[in-house]
Amino acid sequence: MKLLKLINSTFLLIAFFSSQNFAQEKEKSVEEIIEKRFELLNHRLDQLEKAVDDILWYNKVGDVANIDKVLIVGPPPAKVPNPTAMGAYNPLKFWAYVFIPTKIDRSKKYPLIVLPHGGVHADFTTYHTHIIRELIGQGYIVVAPEYRGSTGYGKSFYERIDYGGLEIDDNNASRDWMVENYDIVDKNRVGVIGWSHGGLITLMDIFQNPDDYKVAFAGVPVSDLVARMGYYDDSYRKEFSAPYHIGKTAKDNVAEYRKRSPVNHAEKLQTPLLIHTNTNDDDVNVLEVEHLIRALKAANKKFEYEIFKDAPGGHSFDRIDTKLAKETRLKIYKFLAKYLNPPFPFNTLKDLEKSGYK
């Protein structure tokens, strides 16, 4: 009903201003009003989609995990529209999902996985169902932060985005919150894993906070924002040069884009790291990850990596439900287990399938 009212009011605006025979400048203002209306509508639809997907979590993993969604804080916003307003520099509040295996003994301690989602503007959804079930099946506790800029929380939070910046602090804040608030979390067995943008966050977090993580996995990670701006189109670049975000293009402020790129921090690596990439990736071009691999090698860093050759699924090749994807996730889990020692590690593909799929 609200959607119909919004659409009706929009068309009434068009009809009103058209009938007034306004000058061209006024017609432009009408277009701006309409565009703003639809922008707000998109945010409301994102909030609705988020509410529906939150309910689905209980249906999809509620049989194996206790699920919670907690409101925590990260640093103040990178940009404050009204610096003199009351509370303008308060810590930024954001949500995080918590998944705890139902089968664990709460008198013991368990390893924690921090799992940041991907997407420039996206959110943590039931797309991750099988990954969560697989992690839970091994006895991991999982926290998935909805860091600043995530969708489903309205326009204001969306415009708090700080790609490669304060979102890293949000991710680490979710790790710290779990350690501080759950006695069952072993602070000495914390890993971080992420794909795509989540892979960038994973890398930057271990570079900035090496003592906080025992191991990390970065799948098809965004690695070089300067190169990325070169091969993407203007609509993508505008996500970064928007006034509420970086505010300038890579051409106008290359130093800022380099600062937010993992490839330029390779010398900071101290955490055991596994990297995966795919030659037919249709989102993060393999050249980005190759730049990162070369930078890590040049810095004489020890790490593991695998470049998959035209694996079906492109950017999502190891997150989908093909046999290759499941075999690849098994490799990832075995790498993590070497450092985190989960109570129920997977040894075979059947172990993974039994936990991950109903």
DAKARA-V762105 format. One record per run of one state. SS is the DSSP state (A for helix, B for strand, O for the rest). FROM is the first residue (numbers start at 0). LEN is the number of residues. If there is no record, write none. Layout:
BEGIN
ss->[SS/SS]
from->[FROM/FROM]
len->[LEN/LEN]
END
This chain:
BEGIN
ss->[O/A/O/A/O/B/O/B/O/B/O/A/O/B/O/A/O/A/O/B/O/A/O/A/O/B/O/A/O/A/O/A/O/A/O/B/O/A/O/B/O/A/O/A/O/A/O]
from->[0/1/19/23/61/64/74/91/101/109/115/125/137/140/145/154/158/165/181/184/195/196/208/209/212/214/219/224/231/233/241/253/259/261/268/271/278/285/298/303/308/313/316/322/340/348/356]
len->[1/18/4/38/3/10/17/10/8/6/10/12/3/5/9/4/7/16/3/11/1/12/1/3/2/5/5/7/2/8/12/6/2/7/3/7/7/13/5/5/5/3/6/18/8/8/2]
END
